[in-house]
Amino acid sequence: MSNIIGFPRIGQNRELKKALEAFWSGKCSQSELEDTAKSLRKKHWDIQKNLDYVCVNDFSFYDNVLDLAYALNAKPARFKNLQGLEGYFAMARGNKEGVACEMTKWFNTNYHYVVPELSVDDTYKADASAIIAQYNEAQSLGFKPKISLIGLFTFFGLSKIIKGEPQEVFHKVKIVYLELIDELVAKIPNVVIEFSEPIFTKGLTQEFRELWCSKDIPAIECIYNVIAQKGVKAIVSTFFEHSNELTEMLLKTKIYGIGLDFIYGEKNLQSLQAIAKSDKVLFAGVIDGRNIWVADLQSKLKELDSLALVLPKDRIVLSSSCSLLHVPFGKDDENKIESSILSWLSFAKEKIQELEVLEDLFKNGANASKDSIEFLESNKTINIARKNSNKTNNKTIRDRVKANTSTQRSASFAERIKIQRQKLGYGDLATTTIGSFPQTPELRALRQNYKKGAIDKNTYEEGIKEYIKDCVKFQEEVGLDVLVHGEPERNDMVEYFGEQMEGFVFSQNGWVQSYGSRCVKPPIIYGDVSRPKAMTVEWSKYAQSLTQKIMKGMLTGPVTILNWSFVRDDLARSEVCEQIALGIADEIDDLQKGGIRIIQVDEAAFKEGYPLRVENVKTYEEWALKCFKISTAVAESSTQIHTHMCYSEFNDIIKTIEALDADVISIETARSGNELLKVFRDVGYTNEVGPGVYDIHSPRIPSVQELETQIRALLEVLPKGQLWINPDCGLKTRKWEEVKPSLKNMVQAVENVRKSLA
């Protein structure tokens, strides 16, 4: 048997993205949007048809956690009166009446989920109609469906409790969640549901210890017994790490199967003996659902044979380690990647083929089909070639990493800030943006035409210069203190740098959903990394030549480049990151020598790289912190280093943020009020901070009064001399008609506050 936990939904050519954005802009109807969704689901089920089940309810118009919240009527009070897609998208994107729900990273991935808001005052009501409709749709097309559903504990654990004690709120959510299961069972006899419970990989946390159904029985055991007794063929899958403590509890239940990740949770092997003593079927996550390297099928067969020494083969189902949501659709349209490197890659479609072949070889051995045996031989050749390729090993780069000893700036922050304040001349509540300005259709077309060879370099560069001129002119007119060039030459904050560094390669169509309609095309790090020449210096110098105000240089940090890339799996991530860090250090040095006095090194993905288990955090922090400091150690005392982090809870890493020693850190706080900011005050953080004062992920335009209120709230937490004022993230995804009034209002609000303070 073979299985996947979920499939990418954005479409081979980002059909869902295009349909969603057309719907939001009023260019297509709801029925047209739903037709696109239906067409995509059929195509995706066709690819899965040789597996034991096709996944239903893994498809979403925005996010699966949001889908479940909506199915339970877990709507914030500000959106209670909205129904259908209007209410659904209001929760995700906000509207004129209210800000969107928070959005944060799905565990340690680059996918974002919408954070449910729960309250003891809310009235929950189950509605399984959307799930049932997808199930019936798949069945009517001749497929055998399995429902993919976020588990109760993961849903609750990732939610934000607005009011009430956790146990009290959990009880209300539990009741409605079980009612949702009742609806599914009533309409679908013998329903198969795979419950995704990645939160179990965090171990036996205090939250789990406190949630009991009775004096002696843990809630996990109690609830999954109830679900199984309702007639559900229940599979509970954990992924991204091992879940041994919670696996022990699950084995005491009546569920049918348990899914474990053997790629990122090798310690799950410790649970095999206990699984063997139970009656559970093991859904073995042996094909990597998060990375894009071709599987070594020969090694996989050896691993599976080891499992078969403990469990009978008929109790082992081969599975992806997690949902394939995190990898691109397929390699069909990739014709520009060098053929040898392309052969090393495996996207969602190819991973399903690997599963099918692996199942045949594992279950049938010498009696496997001729096609499977030939596939195995080809796979062996590919893996040997990759291991021995000179493309994956550069002695000069590795020797430089070993020889580097520069990991600390030459002066303390207190010494640096005196020099910077004097030389840069900015005042309290300095205003700036995070870096990017809107990527207009015209700008995208300009870059595409240049890449295709439809226009020459001079035409392209003139177009970029005109955009930069407009950006600088607008920022001067609106009155921002520190300017940016708008990043018109950049397609993506990681891809842009990877394209100019050795050791990276890029797909043409390897899009992965980040959130909603937002897609990224992660770089692929296949070899050792270096920076052959300056990447941003000329554009930054050009922008600075247009203004007397300070122009920020904009870089992406080494940890974020690593965490937002598909990283080679034949070298430690820490070593790859050090290679990138030295390249960024070279760029910082060239920028400051070119007259750029403020340089922002974005580490938006610093937090998402954190291990899920506490015992592994220290090791990650040590090398991630070291890599950031390698990149910035070259900065002179008069060069001000900014960094930016988003979608993060900082309480648990505030000491690490202090140790980064950035002169200014900007953070996302617009959706979460001042809670994130308070931790900076509570630890006595002395470096400067730029809390986001409005949410750029929503199309709504904040008023001057609203922004003024937000700034005054910030001043209740930190003093004016420590605060910068900025949006909470880059403005790339917004439209100019939203950006211009928002920034104008932000600057006006700052002026009003400054006057009142004076």
C-alpha positions in Angstrom: 0.0 0.0 0.0 1.1 3.6 -0.6 -0.1 6.9 0.6 0.5 10.7 0.6 -0.7 13.1 3.3 -1.6 15.9 0.8 -0.9 17.3 -2.6 0.0 20.8 -3.8 -3.1 22.8 -4.6 -1.9 26.0 -6.3 -1.8 24.2 -9.7 0.9 23.3 -12.2 0.8 26.8 -13.6 -0.5 28.6 -10.5 -4.0 28.4 -11.8 -5.5 28.8 -8.3 -3.4 31.9 -7.6 -4.5 33.6 -10.8 -8.2 32.7 -10.2 -8.1 33.9 -6.6 -6.5 37.2 -7.5 -9.0 37.7 -10.3 -11.9 36.9 -7.9 -10.6 39.4 -5.3 -10.3 42.1 -7.9 -13.8 41.5 -9.2 -12.6 40.1 -12.6 -14.1 36.6 -12.2 -17.2 35.3 -10.5 -17.4 32.9 -7.6 -18.7 30.2 -10.0 -15.6 30.7 -12.2 -13.4 30.4 -9.2 -15.1 27.2 -8.1 -14.8 25.8 -11.6 -11.1 26.4 -11.5 -10.9 24.6 -8.2 -12.9 21.6 -9.4 -10.7 21.3 -12.5 -7.5 21.4 -10.4 -8.8 18.8 -7.9 -9.6 16.3 -10.8 -6.1 16.8 -12.2 -4.5 16.2 -8.9 -6.6 13.2 -8.1 -5.6 11.7 -11.5 -2.0 11.9 -10.5 -2.8 10.0 -7.2 -5.0 7.4 -8.8 -2.5 4.5 -8.4 -2.2 5.1 -4.7 -4.6 3.4 -2.3 -6.5 6.6 -1.8 -6.7 10.1 -3.2 -6.6 13.0 -0.7 -9.7 15.1 -0.3 -10.0 18.2 1.8 -6.3 18.9 1.3 -7.4 21.4 -1.3 -8.1 24.9 0.0 -8.9 28.4 -1.3 -6.5 29.8 1.3 -5.5 27.6 4.2 -6.5 24.3 5.7 -6.4 25.5 9.3 -8.7 28.4 8.3 -11.0 25.8 6.5 -11.4 23.9 9.7 -12.0 27.1 11.8 -14.7 28.0 9.3 -16.2 24.5 9.4 -16.5 24.8 13.2 -17.9 28.4 13.0 -14.8 29.6 14.9 -15.1 33.1 13.6 -13.9 36.2 15.4 -16.7 38.5 16.6 -15.8 41.1 14.0 -16.6 38.7 11.2 -19.6 36.8 12.7 -22.2 38.3 10.4 -20.3 37.4 7.2 -21.1 34.2 5.4 -19.6 32.1 2.6 -16.5 33.2 0.8 -16.9 36.8 2.0 -16.5 35.8 5.6 -13.8 33.2 4.8 -11.6 35.7 2.9 -12.3 38.4 5.5 -10.7 36.2 8.2 -7.7 35.6 5.9 -7.3 39.1 4.4 -9.2 41.5 6.6 -11.8 44.1 5.3 -12.9 47.6 6.0 -14.5 46.6 9.3 -11.7 44.6 10.8 -8.1 43.4 10.6 -7.4 39.9 9.4 -6.6 37.0 11.7 -2.9 36.6 12.5 -0.8 34.5 10.2 2.3 32.6 11.2 4.5 29.8 10.1 3.3 26.2 9.9 5.8 24.7 12.3 9.3 25.0 10.8 8.2 25.3 7.2 7.8 28.3 4.9 4.1 27.8 4.7 1.9 30.2 6.7 -1.4 29.3 8.3 -4.2 31.6 9.5 -4.4 31.6 13.3 -7.9 30.7 14.6 -9.2 32.9 17.4 -11.1 31.1 20.1 -13.2 32.4 23.0 -15.4 30.8 25.7 -18.1 33.3 24.6 -18.3 31.9 21.1 -21.0 29.6 19.8 -19.5 26.9 17.7 -21.4 24.9 15.1 -20.2 22.1 12.9 -20.7 22.3 9.1 -19.0 19.4 7.2 -20.8 20.2 3.9 -17.7 21.5 2.1 -15.7 18.4 3.1 -18.6 16.0 2.1 -18.9 17.8 -1.3 -15.3 17.3 -2.1 -15.6 13.6 -1.0 -18.6 13.0 -3.2 -16.9 14.9 -6.1 -13.9 12.5 -6.0 -16.1 9.5 -5.7 -18.3 10.5 -8.6 -15.2 10.6 -10.8 -14.3 7.1 -9.9 -11.6 7.8 -7.2 -11.3 6.2 -3.8 -11.1 9.1 -1.4 -9.5 9.6 2.0 -10.3 12.8 4.0 -7.2 14.8 5.1 -8.1 16.7 8.3 -6.2 18.8 10.8 -6.3 17.0 14.1 -8.1 18.5 17.1 -5.0 18.9 19.2 -3.0 20.6 16.4 -5.9 22.9 15.6 -6.3 23.9 19.3 -2.6 24.1 19.9 -2.1 26.5 17.0 -5.1 28.7 17.9 -5.1 31.9 19.9 -7.4 32.0 23.0 -9.1 35.4 23.1 -11.1 34.8 26.3 -11.4 32.0 28.8 -9.3 29.3 30.4 -7.7 26.8 28.0 -9.5 23.8 29.5 -12.8 25.5 29.2 -12.3 26.6 25.6 -10.8 23.2 24.7 -14.0 21.5 25.9 -16.2 23.7 23.7 -14.0 23.1 20.6 -13.8 19.4 21.3 -17.6 19.1 21.3 -18.0 20.8 18.0 -15.0 18.9 16.4 -16.7 15.6 17.4 -19.9 16.9 15.9 -18.1 17.5 12.7 -16.9 13.9 12.7 -20.5 12.8 13.4 -21.7 14.7 10.3 -19.0 13.0 8.2 -19.8 9.5 9.5 -23.6 10.1 8.9 -23.0 10.9 5.2 -20.0 8.7 4.5 -20.2 5.1 5.8 -16.8 3.6 6.7 -15.1 6.9 6.1 -11.3 7.0 6.1 -9.8 10.1 7.7 -6.1 10.9 8.1 -5.8 13.3 11.0 -2.7 15.5 10.8 -1.2 16.0 14.3 2.2 17.5 13.8 1.9 19.2 17.2 2.6 15.8 18.7 6.2 16.0 17.6 6.7 18.7 20.2 6.5 16.1 22.9 4.5 15.8 26.1 4.1 19.5 26.7 2.5 21.1 29.7 -0.6 21.8 27.6 -1.1 18.1 26.9 -0.5 17.2 30.6 -3.3 19.6 31.6 -5.9 18.4 29.1 -7.5 15.4 30.7 -10.8 13.7 29.9 -10.9 12.0 33.2 -8.7 11.5 36.2 -6.6 8.8 34.6 -7.1 8.9 30.8 -5.2 11.5 28.7 -7.4 13.5 26.3 -5.5 12.2 23.3 -6.3 8.6 24.2 -9.9 9.4 25.1 -10.7 11.5 22.1 -9.2 9.3 19.4 -11.0 6.3 21.0 -14.3 8.2 20.7 -13.5 9.0 17.0 -12.6 5.4 16.2 -15.8 4.2 18.0 -17.9 6.4 15.7 -17.0 4.2 12.8 -14.1 6.2 11.4 -11.1 4.3 9.9 -8.7 6.7 11.6 -5.1 7.3 10.7 -3.2 9.8 13.0 -0.1 11.2 11.3 2.7 13.2 12.8 5.5 14.7 10.9 8.6 17.0 10.9 10.1 15.2 13.9 9.7 12.1 16.1 6.6 11.8 18.3 7.6 8.9 20.6 5.9 10.1 23.8 2.6 10.8 22.1 2.9 7.7 19.9 2.8 5.7 23.0 -0.5 7.2 23.9 -1.9 6.7 20.4 -1.1 3.0 20.5 -3.5 2.6 23.4 -6.4 3.8 21.2 -8.7 2.0 18.7 -7.4 4.0 15.7 -6.5 2.0 12.5 -3.1 3.4 11.7 -0.3 5.7 12.8 1.8 7.8 10.4 5.4 8.6 11.4 8.1 10.7 9.7 11.2 8.6 9.2 13.0 11.5 7.2 13.0 14.2 9.9 12.2 12.0 12.8 14.7 9.2 12.8 14.0 8.5 16.5 10.6 7.3 15.5 12.4 4.0 15.0 12.3 3.7 18.8 8.5 3.2 18.6 8.7 0.2 16.3 8.6 -2.5 18.9 5.6 -0.9 20.6 3.8 -0.6 17.2 4.6 -4.3 16.5 2.9 -5.3 19.8 -0.2 -3.3 18.9 -2.7 -3.9 16.0 -1.8 -0.6 14.3 -0.9 -0.2 10.7 2.3 1.9 10.2 2.1 4.6 7.6 5.9 5.0 7.1 6.9 8.4 5.9 9.9 7.4 3.8 9.6 9.8 0.8 10.7 13.3 1.7 7.7 15.6 1.5 9.7 18.8 2.2 12.7 18.6 0.0 13.2 18.0 -3.7 16.1 15.5 -4.0 15.5 12.3 -5.7 15.2 9.4 -3.2 17.9 6.8 -3.0 15.6 3.9 -3.5 18.2 1.3 -2.8 18.8 2.8 0.6 15.0 3.1 1.1 14.5 -0.6 0.4 17.1 -1.5 3.0 15.3 0.8 5.6 12.0 -0.9 4.7 13.5 -4.3 5.0 14.7 -3.4 8.5 11.1 -2.3 9.4 9.8 -5.6 8.0 12.0 -7.5 10.5 9.8 -5.9 13.2 6.4 -5.5 11.5 4.8 -7.7 8.9 4.8 -6.1 5.4 1.0 -6.1 5.3 1.1 -3.7 8.3 3.4 -1.2 6.5 2.0 1.4 4.2 4.6 3.5 2.3 3.9 7.2 2.6 5.2 10.7 2.1 6.9 12.1 5.3 4.3 15.0 5.2 2.0 16.7 2.8 3.6 17.4 -0.6 2.2 20.9 -0.3 5.8 22.0 0.5 7.3 20.9 -2.9 6.6 22.0 -6.5 4.1 20.3 -8.7 6.3 18.5 -11.2 9.4 18.6 -13.5 7.5 18.5 -16.8 8.2 22.1 -17.8 11.8 22.3 -16.6 14.1 22.5 -19.6 16.7 25.1 -18.6 18.2 23.3 -15.6 21.3 21.4 -16.6 20.2 17.8 -17.3 22.5 16.2 -14.7 21.3 18.5 -11.9 17.6 18.1 -13.1 18.0 14.3 -12.8 18.8 14.8 -9.0 15.4 16.5 -8.4 12.0 15.0 -7.5 8.9 17.2 -7.2 5.4 16.1 -6.2 4.5 14.1 -9.3 7.9 12.4 -9.2 7.6 11.6 -5.5 4.3 9.8 -6.2 6.1 7.7 -8.8 8.9 7.0 -6.4 6.3 5.8 -3.9 4.6 3.5 -6.5 7.9 2.0 -7.6 9.2 1.6 -4.0 5.9 -0.2 -3.0 6.3 -2.6 -5.9 9.9 -3.4 -5.1 9.3 -3.7 -1.4 6.2 -5.9 -1.5 7.2 -8.0 -4.5 11.0 -8.1 -4.5 12.3 -10.1 -7.5 8.8 -10.3 -8.8 8.4 -6.6 -9.1 7.5 -5.2 -12.6 10.1 -4.7 -15.2 9.4 -1.0 -15.2 10.1 -0.8 -11.4 13.4 -2.7 -11.7 14.5 -0.5 -14.6 13.5 2.6 -12.5 15.6 1.3 -9.6 18.7 0.9 -11.8 18.3 4.3 -13.2 17.9 5.7 -9.7 21.1 4.0 -8.6 23.0 5.6 -11.5 21.6 9.1 -10.7 22.5 8.9 -7.0 26.1 7.7 -7.7 26.6 10.5 -10.3 25.4 13.1 -7.8 27.7 11.9 -5.0 30.7 11.9 -7.3 30.0 15.1 -9.2 32.6 17.9 -9.1 29.5 20.3 -9.1 28.9 19.4 -5.4 32.4 20.0 -4.0 34.6 23.1 -4.1 37.7 22.9 -1.9 38.4 26.6 -2.1 35.1 27.5 -0.6 35.3 24.9 2.1 38.8 26.0 3.1 37.6 29.6 3.4 34.9 28.6 5.8 37.3 26.6 7.9 39.8 29.6 8.0 37.2 32.3 8.9 37.4 33.7 12.5 35.5 36.9 12.0 32.2 36.6 14.0 31.9 39.8 16.0 31.6 43.5 15.3 34.5 45.6 16.5 32.5 47.9 18.9 29.6 47.5 21.3 26.1 48.8 20.4 26.4 51.6 22.9 29.6 52.8 21.1 28.2 52.3 17.6 24.9 54.1 18.1 26.6 57.3 19.2 28.6 57.3 16.0 25.6 56.4 13.9 23.3 59.0 15.4 25.9 61.7 14.8 26.7 60.6 11.2 23.3 59.6 10.0 21.4 62.4 11.7 17.9 60.8 12.1 15.7 61.7 15.0 13.2 59.9 17.3 10.4 57.8 15.7 12.4 57.7 12.4 10.2 56.5 9.5 11.1 54.0 6.9 9.8 50.9 5.1 10.9 47.3 5.1 12.3 47.5 1.6 10.2 46.5 -1.3 7.6 48.5 -3.2 4.7 47.2 -5.4 5.7 44.7 -8.1 3.4 46.1 -10.9 2.4 44.0 -13.9 4.5 46.4 -16.0 7.6 45.8 -13.9 7.1 42.0 -14.0 6.7 42.2 -17.8 9.9 44.2 -18.0 11.9 41.6 -16.2 10.3 38.8 -18.1 11.0 40.4 -21.4 14.6 40.9 -20.5 14.9 37.3 -19.4 13.4 36.1 -22.7 15.6 38.3 -24.7 12.8 40.4 -26.1 14.5 43.6 -24.9 18.2 44.5 -24.5 20.1 45.2 -21.3 20.0 49.0 -21.8 16.2 49.0 -22.2 15.8 46.9 -19.2 18.1 49.0 -17.0 16.4 52.2 -18.1 13.1 50.8 -17.1 14.4 49.8 -13.7 16.0 53.2 -13.2 12.7 54.9 -14.0 10.9 52.8 -11.3 13.6 53.6 -8.8 13.3 57.3 -9.6 9.6 57.2 -9.0 10.0 55.3 -5.7 12.6 57.8 -4.5 10.5 60.8 -5.6 7.4 59.4 -3.8 9.2 58.7 -0.6 10.7 62.2 -0.5 7.3 63.7 -1.2 5.6 61.7 1.5 8.4 62.6 4.0 9.9 59.3 4.9 13.2 59.7 6.8 15.2 56.7 5.5 14.5 55.6 1.9 14.7 52.4 0.0 15.1 51.9 -3.8 12.0 49.6 -4.0 13.8 46.5 -5.3 12.3 46.6 -8.8 15.1 44.4 -10.1 14.3 41.6 -7.7 11.8 38.8 -8.4 12.1 37.4 -4.9 14.1 38.3 -1.9 16.0 34.9 -1.9 15.9 34.0 -5.6 17.5 37.3 -6.6 20.6 36.5 -4.5 20.7 32.9 -5.3 20.8 33.7 -9.0 24.0 35.6 -8.5 25.8 33.1 -6.3 27.6 29.9 -7.2 26.1 26.6 -6.0 22.4 27.6 -6.7 20.1 26.6 -9.5 16.6 27.7 -10.3 13.5 26.0 -11.6 11.3 27.7 -14.2 8.0 26.6 -12.7 8.9 25.3 -9.2 6.3 27.3 -7.4 5.4 26.5 -3.8 2.5 28.1 -1.9 3.5 30.4 0.9 0.0 31.5 1.9 -3.3 32.2 0.1 -2.3 33.2 -3.5 1.3 34.0 -2.5 3.7 31.6 -4.1 7.5 31.4 -4.0 10.0 29.7 -6.2 12.7 28.5 -3.8 16.3 28.4 -4.9 17.9 25.0 -5.1 21.3 24.7 -3.3 23.0 21.8 -5.0 26.7 22.7 -4.5 29.1 24.8 -2.5 28.1 28.5 -2.3 30.1 31.6 -3.0 29.5 35.2 -4.3 31.6 35.8 -7.4 30.8 39.5 -7.7 28.7 42.3 -6.1 25.0 41.7 -6.3 23.3 44.9 -5.2 25.9 47.7 -5.0 25.3 49.4 -8.4 21.5 49.7 -7.9 21.9 51.0 -4.3 24.5 53.5 -5.4 22.3 54.7 -8.2 19.4 55.2 -5.8 21.6 57.0 -3.3 22.7 59.4 -6.1 19.0 60.5 -6.5 18.6 61.8 -2.9 20.3 63.6 -0.1 18.4 61.4 2.4 19.8 58.1 3.6 19.3 55.2 1.3 19.1 51.7 2.9 20.9 48.8 1.2 18.7 45.7 1.2 20.1 42.2 1.6 18.6 38.9 2.6 20.4 37.2 5.5 22.2 33.9 5.3 19.8 32.0 7.6 16.8 33.1 5.6 18.4 32.3 2.3 19.0 28.8 3.7 15.6 28.3 5.3 13.8 29.5 2.2 15.7 27.3 -0.2 15.7 23.7 -1.0 19.0 22.8 0.6 21.3 20.0 -0.4 20.9 16.9 1.8 24.5 15.7 1.5 26.1 18.5 3.7 25.2 19.8 7.1 22.8 22.8 6.9 25.1 24.7 9.3 28.0 24.3 6.8 25.9 25.5 3.9 24.8 28.5 5.9 28.4 29.5 6.7 29.2 29.5 3.0 26.2 31.8 2.3 27.2 34.1 5.3 30.6 34.8 3.9 29.0 35.8 0.6 26.7 38.2 2.3 29.7 39.6 4.3 31.4 40.4 1.0 28.4 42.2 -0.2 28.1 44.3 3.0 31.7 45.3 2.7 31.2 46.4 -0.9 28.1 48.4 0.0 29.7 50.3 2.8 32.7 51.0 0.6 30.2 52.3 -2.0 28.8 54.9 0.4 25.7 53.0 1.7 25.5 53.9 5.4 22.5 51.7 6.4 22.3 48.1 5.4 19.3 45.9 6.2 20.0 42.2 6.4 16.6 40.5 6.5 16.2 37.4 8.6 12.5 36.9 8.1 12.9 33.1 8.3 15.3 33.0 11.3 12.6 31.7 13.6 11.1 29.1 11.2 14.3 27.1 11.2 13.9 26.4 14.9 13.7 22.7 15.7 10.4 21.6 17.0 11.8 19.8 20.0 13.4 21.9 22.9 16.4 19.6 23.2 17.6 20.5 19.7 17.1 24.3 20.0 20.5 25.2 21.4 22.4 23.6 18.5 20.4 25.5 15.9 20.7 28.8 17.7 24.4 28.5 18.0 25.1 28.0 14.3 22.3 30.3 13.0 23.5 33.1 15.3 27.1 32.5 14.2 26.2 32.7 10.6 24.3 36.1 11.0 27.2 37.5 12.9 29.7 36.2 10.3 27.8 38.2 7.7 27.7 41.5 9.7 31.0 41.4 11.5 32.6 43.2 8.6 30.3 46.3 9.1 32.1 49.4 10.4 30.9 51.1 13.6 29.4 53.9 11.5 27.5 51.4 9.2 24.1 50.8 10.8 22.9 47.2 10.4 19.1 46.6 10.4 17.4 43.3 10.3 13.8 42.3 9.9 11.8 39.4 11.3 8.2 38.5 10.7 5.6 35.9 11.7 7.4 35.2 15.0 6.7 34.8 18.6 9.8 36.2 20.2 9.3 35.4 23.9 11.3 32.2 23.6 14.2 33.6 21.5 14.6 37.2 22.7 18.0 36.4 24.1 19.1 35.1 20.7 17.7 38.3 19.1 19.8 40.3 21.5 22.8 38.3 20.6 22.3 39.0 16.9 23.4 42.6 17.9 21.7 44.3 15.0 21.5 48.0 15.5 17.8 48.1 14.5 15.4 45.2 14.3 12.0 45.7 12.6 9.3 43.1 13.5 5.7 42.2 12.5 3.3 43.3 15.3 0.3 44.8 13.4 -1.9 41.7 13.8 -0.9 40.9 17.3 -0.9 44.3 19.1 1.9 45.1 21.4 2.3 41.6 22.9 5.4 40.9 20.8 6.9 44.2 21.7 6.5 43.8 25.4 9.1 41.1 25.6 11.7 43.5 24.3 10.9 45.9 27.2 10.7 43.1 29.7 14.3 41.8 29.0 15.7 45.3 28.9 16.5 45.3 25.2 18.6 48.3 24.4 19.0 48.2 20.6 16.5 50.0 18.4 13.2 48.5 17.3 10.8 49.1 14.4 7.5 47.5 15.2 5.1 47.2 12.3 2.3 49.7 12.7 0.0 48.4 10.0 -0.6 45.0 8.3 0.6 44.8 4.7 -1.0 41.5 4.1 -4.4 43.2 4.0 -5.6 45.5 1.3 -7.2 47.9 3.8 -5.8 51.4 4.3 -5.2 52.4 7.9 -6.4 55.9 8.8 -4.1 58.6 10.4 -6.1 58.3 13.7 -5.7 54.5 13.7 -2.0 54.8 13.1 -1.5 57.5 15.7 -3.3 55.3 18.2 -1.0 52.5 17.4 2.2 54.6 17.7 1.0 56.0 21.1 0.5 52.4 22.2 4.1 51.6 21.2 5.3 54.5 23.3 3.6 52.9 26.3 6.1 50.0 25.9 9.3 51.5 24.6 10.7 55.1 24.7 10.6 57.2 21.6 14.4 57.2 21.2 14.4 53.5 20.7 11.5 53.3 18.2 11.4 53.3 14.4 8.1 53.5 12.6 7.4 51.3 9.6 4.9 48.9 8.0 5.2 45.4 9.3 6.7 43.9 6.1 7.7 44.7 2.5 5.1 46.2 0.2 5.8 44.0 -2.8 2.5 42.3 -2.9 0.4 45.5 -2.4 -0.9 47.9 -5.0 0.3 51.5 -5.3 -3.3 52.8 -4.7 -3.0 51.0 -1.3 0.6 51.8 -0.5 0.6 55.6 -1.2 -2.2 56.6 1.1 -1.1 54.1 3.8 2.4 55.5 3.9 1.2 59.1 3.7 -1.1 58.4 6.7 1.8 56.7 8.6 4.1 59.7 8.2 1.3 62.1 9.1 0.5 60.1 12.2 4.2 60.3 13.2 4.3 64.0 12.7 1.2 64.4 14.9 2.7 62.3 17.7 6.0 64.2 17.4 4.3 67.5 17.8 2.3 66.3 20.8 5.5 65.0 22.5 7.3 68.3 21.8 
